Amino acid sequence: MNSELPDGYEMSTDPARLDAALIHRWLSQDAYWALGRSREKQDQAIAGSLNFGVYDTASGAQLGYARVVTDRATFAWLRDVYIDPAVRGKGLGTGLAAAVRDHLAPYGLRRVLLATADAHAVYAKAGFASMAQPGKWMVFGEQ
């Protein structure tokens, strides 16, 4: 499942490979959207999501993470995409987004959403675009 990732890296949806402590540290300490998220909340998010890990093929070390909240029929929300700062700039973020997109394709989802404050170009390379009619969308809760 690594056709979209550069050589030397692989993606897996195997939850047993996830380093939950590392994911929590990355997100709660370095991701603007999840700063301060508790380990309990992060573990609940992992448990209720379809998870994707990016790994170094030689060492097996986890270098990236993303999760998808989905009904596997009509809708998905790509969340918590994170690449270790030591390996950023190698195409792993775009590769991960594209691999997630391809993994979800067989479900025939009508829509896959994501939100980003600063990585629009990364996701655009994987085919994501700004909403044509953002005024139709509403939100309840934190903004």
N, C-alpha and C positions, 0 to 999 in steps of 0.2 A: 504493500500500500504506500509506496514512496515515490511514485512516478512524478509527482510535482515537486519533490524536495531535491536539493542539490545532492550530488554524490557524497557518500559518507554519512548521510542522515536518513532516518526512517521514521515513519509515523505508525502508531499503534493505537487501537481502541481497546486494548486489553486493560481493564481496570487494575489488575494485579501488578502491572508495571508502573503505575503512577506513584510518585513520591509525594504523598499528601502533605508532609511537613514542608517540603521544598516549595510546592505550589502555594501553600499558605504564606510562607515567607515572601515569595515573589509578589503575590497579590496584595497582602496586607501591609507590606512595607515599601513597595515600589510602584504599584499601579494606581494612578490617580483615582480611578473609579472604585477601588476596593480598599483604600487606605483604612487601616484599623479594623478590617473585617475579622471577626473572631474565628478561631480554628473550628469551633463547633459549627458556625454558619458555613464556613468553607467546606467542611466535611459533608454537611447536609446538601450543599450545592452539587458536590461531586456525586453523591449518592443518587440524586434525582436527575442527573443529566447524562447525555451521551458524551463521553470524554475522549479527548485526543491528546496523546503525548508525542513529542518529537524527541528522538534519541540519537545519540552518537552511535553509529553502527559498530565501531571498534570497541568502545568502552561500555556501551549500554547506558551511559549517563543521560538523564533527562535534561533536555535543553529548552524545551518549550511545552506549552500547554494551551488547550482551548476546550471549551465545552459548549454543547448545544442543548437548548431546551426545546423539545419538539414533541408533537403528537404523532410523528412519523406518517402523517397523512396529508395535512394541508399547510402546516406552518412550522417554522423553526426560527430560533433566535440564537445567533452565534454570540457567545459571551466569553469574557475572561481570556482573550487571546494574549499570550505573553511569551516572549522569546528572551532567554537569558542575555543580559547585556554583553557578555563576553563573545557571543556569536551573532550579534545583530549585524546587519549589512551584508549578509550572505544569501539573502533571498528566502530565509526560513519562514518569515512571517507571511509573505505572499504564497510560498509553497504550502504552508499549513492551511491558509484560507482556501486555496484551490483544492487541496486534498479533502478538506471538510466538504466543500461544495460538491466534489465528485462522489464522495461517500454518501451524501444525501440525495443525489440525483435519482437513484432507483425508486425512491419514495414518491416521486412526482409531486413534490411540494409546490404549492402555489407561490409561496413567498418565504424567503430567508432574510431575516433582518439582522442588522448589527448597528451599533452606535459607536462612533469614535470622535474624539475631539481633535486628533492630530495625525491620524494614519490613513487618511483618505486615499492617498496615492498607493499605499501598500495593497489595500483592498480592491482598488480600481483595476490593478493588474490581474486580479483573480476574477474580474467580471462584475464586481459590485458597483452600484451607482447610487447617486443621491436620489431620494424619493421625488417622483414627478409631482406628487400632490401632498406635501407634508401637512398641509392644512387640514386634511381629512383625519389625521391621527390625533388621538387624545391620550392622556396619561393620568393615572391615579398614583399618588405617592411621590417619592423623591424625584426631583428634576435636576 
